[in-house]
Amino acid sequence: MSGTGGSDHTEDGRAPGAPGAAGPRAGGATRFLAGIGALLVLAGFGAWSVLSLHPPDPAGIDAPPGSFSAGRAMQHVEQTARVPHPTGSAANDEVRGHLVDRLTGLGLHPRVNSALGVVVRGPERVNAAAVDNVVAVIPGTDPTGRIFLAAHYDSAQFSPGAGDDSAGTSTILEIARVLQEGPALRNDVVLLFTDAEESGTIGSEAFLDSDPLAADGGVVLNFEARGASGPVVMFETSEGNAALARLYAATVPHPAATSAAVEVYRRLRNNTDFTNFLKAGAFTGMNSAFFDGAAVYHTPQDVPSRLSMASLQAMGDNGLALTRALGSADLADYARPAAHDETYFPLLGEVAHYPGPWVWPLAALSVLSTAAVAVLAWRTGRSSPPRLAAGAAAALVPLVIAPLAAYGVWKLLVFIRPGYGSVLDLWRPGVLRVGIIVLAVAVFLAFLALARRRIGAAALVFGCLVWLTVIGIAFAALAPGAAYLTTLPALATGIATAAALAIRMPGLRLAVTLVGSVFAVLVLTPAIAMFFASLGMPMAAGPALFTVLLCFAAAPTLSLLLPGRAAGGRGSEDERPHRLAAAAVPLTALASAAVLLAVGTGINDFDSRHPEPAQLIYALDADTGSAHWLSENPPTDYTRRYLDEEAEAGDYLPLTHDGRDSGPLEPAEVSGYFPYIHQKVQVGPAATAEIPAPTLDVVSDVQAGGLRTITVHAAPGRPVRMITVGVDATAAGTIVGVRLEVPGVAGRHVDGRDLTGDAVGASTSAVTFHGPPPSGITLRYLISGDGPARLRAVGGSDGLDGLPGYVAPPDGVDIAGTHSSGLLMVATEESLD
C-alpha cells in the first residue's frame, strides 16, 4: 500500500482511523461489544421507523361529532359489505340505495348519474357498462374550485368488498358527516361514489365524460384498498405534485408516503379511478390505500370482521385533514400542476421533503463524498487503487445473491404449498418478512467476512458507496422520486466515513460512523416496510435488494461485528480461531434467518380461516359442444382433479379460438378477446353442460362506397355478469368505426357511444359489456373492405355449482381473488361472407 508509513498501522494492516477498525488499544471483545451495541441502536431506530407508520387507535361511535370515527364509518362498511355486489347486480342497487339514503339524511341532495361508460385500452380491450354513479355536493361559501372525494361502491364478483372499497365509500360518508357538523368550507366538496370500477374503472370514465361537475377539473382525493390493514399509503399523485406533497406533509396526522411509490406506480399497468382523472388532464390530486392483509383482496374473505378499524381511522383522519386544508385554500395553488415534483419520504412520524430539482445536486454531492472516501483511504494508507476497484466489483456479489435468495425462498414456499403460486401475499407474512430481511443481512455479513480479509474494510466500504451512488444516479435519471433511497444514504455514509478516516479518537470515530448508519436506517427502513406491504411476499426480492442497500450504507458500523485480521498472517495457526470468530457472525445470522423462514412457512399453512385460493373456469363452445376446465393458476390439490396440462389460452378459450379454419389467435390477442385471461392456462377436459349461449342477430349488413357496415345485436341468453362481442375482419380489411348502443335499459336513458382512439384502426375488435341488460347490446362496425368477417360472442356468469363433474371446494379452500375465478363462459360464433 502507498500511504503514510507502517508506524501508524494496526495489527491487521489498517490505520487506526479505518472504518471498522477498533484501534490498537481495543481488543476483539471490546470491538465486538461495540458492534453489538451499534447494531442494537440501528435496530431500535429501524423499529421506531416502522412503528411510526402504524395507523392510530380507532375512535369509537361515541367520538366527538367534529372528529372522524372509525366506529361510525364501520357501521357503513357492515351495511354495504354484507354480500358481493358487482356492477349490475341487485346487491349493488342496494348499496347505491344506502349511499343515497345516508347522503339525504345528512341534508345533502344526492343524484344518481346514469351514463354509458367506455374504457379503451386497445382494439380488443374495450370495457363498457351502463353505470349509476352517486354524486352529491357540499357547497362552499366562496368557491375557488372543487375538491372531489372519490371511491367506488361496486365489488369484485365473489367479494363483499369490505376493504375494496367499502372502506373508501364509508370514509367519504363519515367525512361528509363531519363537514356537515362544522362550519362551511370555502370551496365546493364533491362526493363521488363510482360504479363499475372493478369492471375496468368504467364509472369514473362515465362521470368525466358526461357530468357537468367534471368540466372544470379540480383536486381529487381517491380512496382505495388492496388489503385489509396496514398504514394508509399515499402512493400516487398527479404530475407536478410539489404543492400537494407539501400540503400533505404539513397536514395529515398519520403520514405514510414516499415519492418512490409514485415512480413505481406510474410505470405499472395497474389502474384505479384516479387513472381516469389523470388522463382527463384537468385534475390534480392524490391516491391513497392500505395494502397489508392482501390475501383477502377480491376474495370472499374481504369481510367487515377482517377490516382493520385502525386503518379505517387513518384513512379518515388523513382524508378529513386534507379536505379541510384544501377546502379553506385558494385551489388555484393546487388544481394545476406545479413546475416540478417533490421528493418526500416518511421520517419518524413526519414527512421529510425537498424540491425535485435538488435530485441532481444531491447525486453530485454523493459522488464527491464517495470520491473523498477513496482519496482519504489511499492517502492515509488504508487502501490502494487496485483494492478500491476490487471493493467496487466485489460489492456486486451481495447485491445479486440476496434478491436471488429471497426469490428462492418464495419458490420453495410455493413448491411446498402450491396454493400460494398466484397470490398477492400470504395470510400471515410477518415472520417471513423478518426472515427475508435477516437472510439479506446474513448474505451481506458473509460477503463482508470473506471479502474484507482479502480486500480490506476501507475498500469494501468504498465499494458499497460506489453502488449506492451509481444506483442513485440511475434513479435520478429514470425515476427521480426514488433517488433519495440511495443518494441520501450514500451521502450520509460517505461524509461519516470520510470523517472517520480523518479522526484519531476511536470513540468519536464510532459515533460519527453510527450517525451515518442511523440516517440510512431512518431513510430506508420505512421504504422496506412499505415495499413488503405493497409488493407482497411473491416479490420479496425487492425488499431484499433494498435491505442489502441499507447494509451497504451501514457497512462501517456492521463491520464492527467482525474481528480484524490476526497478527499471524494468512494461513497461520493463530489465524484459525480468528477465522472461526469471523464466520460465527454471518453463520449466526444465517441460522436465525433459517429459523424465521421455517417458522414463517409453518404458520402459513391453510385452514378454514386462512383458505387456500383456488381458481377454476368452465369454458364451453356452444357451436361444437366442446368444454374444458381452465385455470390461470398452478394446479393445487383441489384443482388438479380438473387440470392435466399447460396450454396456450387461445387453443381452448371460447372466443379466443378463431374458429375451425385457421387455428388459434396470436397470444398477444388472447387477453383482449376476453378480459382477465392470461396467455398460459392449465387445462383439462370437461363434460358438456346444457347452458344457453348468447345470441347473435345480424340486424343489417350493407356494402357501400368501399365500406361495409355490419350492425349486430347480441343478447346474453341467460343472466350473466358480462358479455363480450368480437369481430374478426382480417380477411375484409380494417375496422374504422364502432358504435355501441344499449337499448332497453329499464328506467334509465343511456346514450350510445362512438368508440374512438385505440378501439379502431385494427382488423379485430372486442367489446366487453359488464352488467348487460337481458335485452342485450347493439354494435355497429364500419369496415374498410368487402371480404368475409366473423362475429363471436361469449357470456360470462359467476359460479360453477351444478356443472357436471364439479365438486365444491372442501373446507380450507376458497375462491381465488381474480376476476376470472369461478367464471362460467359460453361462446358462439357466426361467419359473414
N, C-alpha and C positions, 0 to 999 in steps of 0.2 A: 504493500500500500504506500501511496505517497501521502505525506502529511507532516506532522509536527515533530516526529521522533518518538522513539519507543518509551521514553520515561513517563509519558502521560497515559499509557495504555493500561487497561485492566488485564487480568489474567487470561481472559478469553479473547483478547485481541481487539477490544473496543475501548474507546476513550471513555472516561467517567461520564461524560455528558450524553453518551449514545442513548437513543431511545431503547428502553427496556433494560439498560444496564443498572445494576444496583450500586455500583461504585466499589472501589477496592476495599472499603471497610464493612460492606454489607455482606453477610453470609447468605447462603442459599435459603435458610429458613426465613430470615428477615425479608428476603426478596419475595418468597412465595406468600408470606403473610400479607405483604404489601399488595401483591396481586389479588389475593382473595378479598382483601378489604376494598380494593378498587372495583373488583367485579361486583361485589355487593352494592356498592354505590351506583354502578351502572344499572344493575338490575332494579334497584329501588326507583331510580328516575324513569326507567322503562315502564315499571308497573304504574307509577304515578301518571305517566303519559297515557297509558291505555285506560286507566280508571277515569281519567278526566274526560274521556269520550262517552262514558256510560250515561244513559239517559237518567233523568231525575226520578224521585219517588212520585208516583201518580197522586193527583189530588182527587178526593172523593166527591160524591154528589153534593156534599154539604159545603164545598169550597165557596168562597165569596163570589157573588154573581158577576163581579167585574173581572174575574180571572178565568183562565181556561181550566176545565176539569175533565180529566180522562175518564172519571167515573160517569159524568153526564154523557160524554161522547160515546162511551162503551154501550150505553143504552141504545143508541142508534145502530151501532155495529150489531148488537144482538137482534135488532129488528130487521136489518137489511141483509144479514149474512146467515139467515136460517137455513136456506137451501140454495143450490146453484141457480143462477139467473142469467144465462146468456142472452144476448140481444134477440128480440123477437119472441121470447118466452113469456108465458103468463106470470111467472115468478118475477120477471124483470118489470112487468107492468106494475106489480105490487110494490116493488122497491121504488119505482118512479112515483107512485101514489103517495108513499110515505114521505118522500122528499117534498112533494108539492104541499102536502098537509102540514108538514113541520115548518116550511117557509111561510106558509099562510098564517100559521099560529104565531110566528114572530112578527106579524104585522107587515110582511112584505107582500108583493104581488107577483108571484112566480108565473111563468108561462112555459108551455111546452112547445118548443120549436121543432116541428116535424119537417124533415127535408130529406132529399136523396143525397147521400154522401158517397164519394168515389175517391179511392186512393189508388194511384197508379205507380207501380214500381217496375214496370216493364210490360211488353205487349201480352205476356202470358201470366202476369201477376197483377191483375186488376181486382180489387176488392170493393164491393159496394153493399149498401144497405139503406133501407128506409128507416131513418133514426128519429128518436124523440129525445132531444136534449132539453134539460130543465135549466131555465135561466131566471135569475132574479137580480135586482139592482138595489143596493143600498145607496141612495143619492147623497152626494157631497154638498157641502154648504157653498163652496166656491170652486168648482172643479177646474183643475188644470190638466186633467186626463183621467184615464180609467185604470184601475187595478183589477186584474182578473184572477180570482181564486178558482182553480180548476182541478177536478178529479173525475174519474169515470165511475159510473154506478153499475155497469154490467160486470159479470164474472165469466171465468172460463167455464167450459161446458159441464164439468163434474165438480167444480169447486164452489163452496159457499162464498168464497172471496172475502173473508174477514179482514185479511191483510190487504189483499189486492182486489178491490180497492175501497172496501167499506171503511177502512181506516181513514182514507183520504176524504171521502164524502162526509163521514161523521166529524172529521176535523173541521171541515168548512162549516157544517151546521152549527157546531159549538162556537166557532169564531164569530159566525153571524149573530148568534145569541148574545155573545159578549159585546159586540159592537152595538147592537140594539139597546143594550143596557146602559151604555155610556154616551158621552157627548158625540154629536155627529162629526165625522171626519170632513176634511176639506174636499177630498177627491171621491169620485164615484167608486164604489166597490161592486164589481160584477161577480156574482156567484154562478159558476158554470159547472153543471153536472152532465158529463157527456155520456152518450150511449155508444155501444159498439167499438169500444177501444180494443177489446180482446180480439175483435174480428179484423183488426188492421188499422186502428186509430181512425175509424171512419166518422165517428160522431164529431170529433173536433174539426175534421175537414169540412163537414157539412155546415157547422157553425161558422167557420171562417168564410165559406162560400156564400152563405145565404142570410146570415143575421146582421142587421144594420149596426149592432153594437160592436161588431168586429171591424167596421170600416175604417175607423180612425186609429186602430192599433192601441198600444198601451203596454203595461208591465204585467207579466204573467207569473204567478206563483203556482206551480203544479205540484200536486201531492200524490206520490206513488208508493208502492211497496213491492219488494221481491222476496219477501220472507215474513217473519212473524215477530222479530225482536231486533235489538241492537240500536246503535246510535242512528239518528236521522241524518243522513249524509246529504249535503247539498252537492250533487255530483255533476250537474250540467248547468251551463249558463249560455246566454246569447253571446255573440261575438262582441268585443269591446266592452268587457264586463267590469272595468275598473271602478266605476261609480257604484254599481250594485255590490261588488265584492267588498268595497269599503263600508257600505251601509250594512251588509251582513255582519262584518267583523265588529262593527260598533253597536249592533242592535240585538242580535239573537242571544238568548241566555244559555243555550246548550249547543255551542258551535261544534260542528264536525264537517269540515270542508277542506278540500285540497284541490288546488288548480291542476294537479296531476290527474285527478279523476276526470276533470273536464277534457283534458287532452286525450285520455283513453276513450271516453265515451264518444267524442267527436269522430273517432276512427272506427267505431263499431257499427254494425248494421242494425243494432237494436233501435227500436222506435217506441216512443210514448206519445201521448197527445201533445206534449211540448214540442216534439219534432215538427208537427204541422204549423204551430205558431211561429217557429223559427223560419220555416220555409216561406211563410206568408210575407215576411220581410218588414212588417210594420210593428213588430213586437220585440221587446226585450224581456228578460226575466230569468228565473231560477227554477230548477227542478230538484226536488228533494225526495228521498225514500230511505227506508230502512231495509237492510239486506240479510241480516242474520236470521237463522231459522229457515233458510231457503228450501229445506226438504219439504215444506208444506206447499210451496209455490205451485199454484194451478192444480192442486190435488184436493181430494175430498177432506183432507186433514186441515185445510185452511179455515178453521172454525173459530168462533169468538173465544173459546176457552184457551186456545193456544196463543192468542194475540197478546203481546206484552203491553200492558197498560202504561208502563214506563215509556216505551217507545211512542205510544199514542200521546202521552203528555209532552214529550219532547217535540213531536211534530206540531202539536197545537200551540205550545208556548212560542216556538220559533215562528210559526206562521202568523200568530197574533201580533207578535212584536214587529215583524216585517210589515204587516198590513197597516198597523198604526203609524209606523215610521213613514211608509210610502203615502199613506192617506193624509198625512199632515204636510208633506213636502211639495215642492214645485216639481211635478212629474216630468217637466221638460228636461230636468237634470238626469233622469233615469230612463225615460221612454225612448231615448235614441242612444245608439252605441257610443261609447267613449272612444277616444283616439287609440286606446290600447287595452289589452287585457291586464289584469292584475295577477301577480304571483301571490299565493296565500296558502297557509297550512296551519293545522291546529298546534297550539303550544300551551300545554298545561291549563286547559280550560279557556284559553283565549284564541284569537286568530292573528297570527303574525302575517304581515303582508307588505309588499313593496311593488312599485310600478314595473310592468313588464319590460320596459326599455332598460332596466337595470340588469337584465339577464346576461347580456354580453359583457359588460364591465365586470360583473362578479365572476364570470367564467375566466376572463383575462386575469383577474386577481388570483384565482385558484391556480392558474398556470404559473404565475410569478411565485406564489408561495411554494408550489411543488419544486420549481426550479431552485428556489432558495434552499430547500432541504437538500437537494442534490449537491449544490455548491458547498454548503457547510459540511455535509458528510465527507466530501472529498478533501476540502481544505483542512479539516481537523483530523483527517486520517481515519475516520470511521468506516470509509468505504472507498472504492475506486470506480472509475467509469465502467470497466467491464462488469464489476459486481452490480452496479446500479442498473445496467442494461439487463443483466441476468435476473435481478429482482423484478423488473417490469415484466419480463417474459414469464417468469415463474408464477406471478400473481394470477395469470390466466387460469391456472390449474383449478383452484377452488371455485373460481367464477363459473367454470363449466361443470365441475363434478357435483357441486351442491345442488343445483337445479335438476341435474340428471338423477341424483339420488332421491330427491323429492318425487320426481316423476316415477321412478322405480317403485317407491313406496306405494304410490297411488295404484299403479298397475298391479302390484301384489295384492292390495286390498280388493281390487276388482276381481282378480283371479280367485281369491278366497270367497268373495261374495259378489257374484256377477250382477246382482240387482243394482249395485252402485255404478254400473257401467255407463249410465247416461244421466245421472242426477246432477243437479246444480251443487249440492252439498250433502254432507252426511247429517243424520239425525242428531248426533252428539259429537261434534267435531273438535271440541275444546282441547282434549288431551292430545289428539293427533296434531293439532296446530302447534301446540307447545313442543311436541316431539319433532316436528319438522324443523322448527327453529333451533332446537338443541342439536339436531342432526347437522344442520348447516354450520353451526358454531363448531361442532366436532370436526367437520371436514376442514374448516379453516385452521383450527388448532393443530390438526395433524399436519397440514401443509406448513404451518409456522414452525412446528417442532423439527420437521425434516429439512426444510429449506434454509432456516436461519443458521444451521450448523455449517452449511457449505457456502452460503451467500452473505450471511451477516444480517443482524437485525436492522441496521440503518438502511441497507439496500432493499430489504423486504418492505419496510415502511414506505420507502420511496416508490417501490413498485405498486403498492396498494394505492398510493396517492396518484400515481400516473393514471390508473384505470378509473378512479373516481373523477379525475379531471377530464379524461377523454370522453367518458360517458356523459359528463356534464356538458361538454361542448356539443356532443351529438344531440342531446336533448335540446340544447339552446337552438340548434338549427332546425330540428324536426318537430319538437314538442316543447316549446318554451316554458309552458306552465309546469312541466315536470323537471326542469333543470335544477331546481332547488334541491331535489332529492340527493344529488351527488355533488353539485357545485358548492353548496354551503358546508357539508361535512368535509369536503376536500380543503376548502379554505380554512376552516377551523382547525383541522388536524395539521394542515401544512404550517399554519402560524405557530401552533403549540409545539410541533416537532422542531421547527427552526429555533424557537426559543429554548427548548430543552437541550438542543445541541450546543447552545451558547452559554448555558447556565452550569455553574460548578456545584451548587448546593443540591444534593440528592433529594432532599425533601421538597425543595422548591420545584425541581425538575418533575417530580411525581405529581405535584399539584397542578402545574401547567399542563402536563400531558393529560391528566384526568379531566381538566376543564374542557379541553378539546374533544375528548371522547364523550363527555356528558352532553355536550352540544349536539354531537352526531346522534346520540340516543334520542334526544328530545325531538330532533327533526325526523328521524327515520322510523322510530317505533310506532307512532300513530299511523303512519302510512302502511306499515306492515300489517298492523291490526285491521285496518280498513280494507286492504287488499285481500286478506283472508276472508273477511265477511262478504265482500262483493264478488270475488272470483271463485271462492269455494275450494274445497279440497281437490277437485279434479285439476285445478290449475295451481296447485301448491308450489310448483316450480317457480312461479313469480315471486311470492313472498320469500322463498328460499334464496332466490337471487339477491333480493334486497337485504336479507339478513347477512349474506356474505359481504355486501357493500357496507353494511353497518360494521361488520368485523374489520373491514379494510380501514374504516375511519377510526376504529378503536384499537387498531393493531399495536400502537405504542403502549397502551395500557394492558392489553391482553398478553403481550409478550412477557410481562412480569410473572405470569403463571409458570413460565418455563425457565429452567436453570440455564445459566451461561455455559459455554464450553469448558470442560475440565482442563486443569493445567497440564495433564499428562499428554495431551495431544491425541489426534485421531488414532484409534486402534489400541491405545494403551489400556492396561488393566484398570487404571484409575478412571478411565472414561466409561467403563461399562455401567457402574452404578449411576453415573451421570445420564447415560442414555436411557436407562430404565426410568429415572426420575422424569426425563423429558417426555417419555412415552406415556407415563402414567396419566398426565392431564388429558390429552386427547382421547386416550382409551377410556378414561372415566366418563368423559362427555359422550363418547360413542355408546358406552354401556347404558348411560342414562337415557339417551335417545332410543335405544333398543327397547328398554323397559317401557318408556312412554308410548312408543308406537305399538308395542304388543298390548298394553293395557287399552289404548285407544281403539285398536282393532277389536279386542274382546268385547268392549262395551257397545260397539256399533253393530251388534247382531240385530236381526229383525224380530219384531214381536207385534202384538196386536196394536199397541200404541205407536210403534215405530215400524210401520209395514214396509215390506219390500215393494218397490214400484214395478208394475207390470204394464207393458204397452202392447196392445194387440189390436189389429184392424181386420175387418172382414171385407173383402173386395169381390164383387160379383159382376160379371159381364152378362147382362140380361140377353144379349143377342146370341151368345154361344152357350150360355148356361155354365160357363167356367167360373169356378170360385176358388179363392185362396185366402189363407191366413197370412197376414203380414205383420212385421214389426220393424220399427226403426232401431230398436234397442237390441243389444246382445241377448241371446236366449238365457232365461233363468230356469230354475227347477220347474216353475209353473208353466211358462210359455214354451218350454222345449217340447211339450207334447204336441204342439201345433206346428212347429217350425223345424225344417230339416236341412236348409241350405241358405247360402247368401246369394243374392242375385241383384241385377240392376232393377231399379224400381220400374223403369219403363217396360220391362218384359211382363209385368204382372198387374200393375195398377190399371184399373179401368180408366179410360180417357187418356192416360199417358201412352198406352199402346195405340199405334196409329192404324189399326185395322189388320186385316188378314192379307194385305197386299205387299207391304214393303218393310216389315219389321218394326222394331221399336224406335221411338224418337231418340234424338241425341240426349245424353244425360243432362246437358245444360237446360233442356226444355222441361225436364220432369217436374221440378218443384213448382213451375209456373202453372202447369195444367191443373194441378190440384194442390191447394196450399198446404204447407207444413210437412210435406213428404220429402224426405231426403233422397239422394240418388241411390244409395245402397240400402237394401232391406233384407231382413230374414224372411223366408217364405216357406210355406207348406201347403199341401192340398187341403181343400175344404169341401164339404158336401154342399150341393146346390140348394139354396133355400128359395121358397116361393115368396118373393118380395116384389111389389110393384116398382117398375122402373120409371124414371122421368119420361115425360112425353115431349117429343119434338114435332112441332107443327110448322111447316114452311108456309107462311102466310102469303108471301109473294117472292118471285124470282124473276127480275126484269133485267134485260141487257139493253143498254142504250149508250151511244157515244163512246164506246170503248170501256164503259164502266158497267159492272154487274152489281145490282142492288138486291141483296138477299135479306128478307125480313123473316125472322123465326121467333116463334113463341114457345117457350119452354115452361112446363109445369112440373112440380116435384113428384106428383103421383102418389105421395104419402107425406105425412108430417116429417119434415127434415129441418136440420139446423142450417144447412147451406145447400145451394145448388150451383154447380159450375157448368157454364156453357162455353164450348170452344169451337173454333172453326180452323180448319187447315186448308189454306188456299195456295199451297206451294205450287200446285200444278196450274193454278189460274193466274197468279200474279201477286200484287201487293195489296194489303188491306189499308185503304187510305182514309176510311172513316168508320166510326162505330157510334151508334146511338143506343142508349139504354132507356127503356120505358118500364114503369111499374104500374100497370092498370089495376084498378080494383082494390086499392089499399083502403080497407074499411075505415071510415071516419077521418081520413086524412087526405089532404091534397099534396101529392108529391110530384113535382115536375120531373120530366125526363132530363137526362144529361147527355151531351155530346162528349165522348171520350177523346181526349187530346193528348199531346205530348207523346210519351213512350208507349201509349196504348195503341198507336197506329204506326204505320211505316214498315211493318214486318209482314210475313206471309202467314203468320199464325196469330191467333188471339184466344185468350181465355179470361172470362169474367166470372168471378165467384160472388154470388149474392147471398148474404147472410140474413137469416130470419125471413126467408121468402114467404109471401102470402100463398095460400093454396091455389090461387088463380094464376100464379106464375109470373114470369117476366118476359119482356119482348126486347129483342136485339135486332138492330138493322145494320148490316155490314155493306160498306161500299168498297168494291174490289176492282182494281185496275187489271182487266184481263177477262177472258171468257172460258177458261178451262174448268175442269171439274173441281169440286170442293167437297170437303167432308165436315159434317156437323157432329158434335159429340155433346152429351150431357151426362152429368153424374150428380146424384143426390146423396148427401151425407147426413146421417142421423146418428144419435148417440145411444150406446147401449147394445150389448150383444146377447142379452138374455133371450132364450127361446130359439137361438140358431142351432141347427143340427150339429151335434158334436161339441157344442160349447159347454164347458164346465166352469161355474163361477169360481173366482179366486178363493182359496182357503183362508182361514184366519191367519193374519200376519202378512197378507199380500193385498195390495190395493192398487188402484188405477194410477199410472204414472202421470206426472204433471206436464203432458204435452197436448197440443191442440188436436192431435190425431188419435189419442188414446181412446179406446172404446168406440172407434168410428166404424160405422156400417155404410159402405159405399155400394151403390148400384149404378151401373153405367149403360148407356145405349148410344148407338151411332147411326147416322144416316148419310148416304152419299148422294151428291147432286152432280149430274153430268154437266 
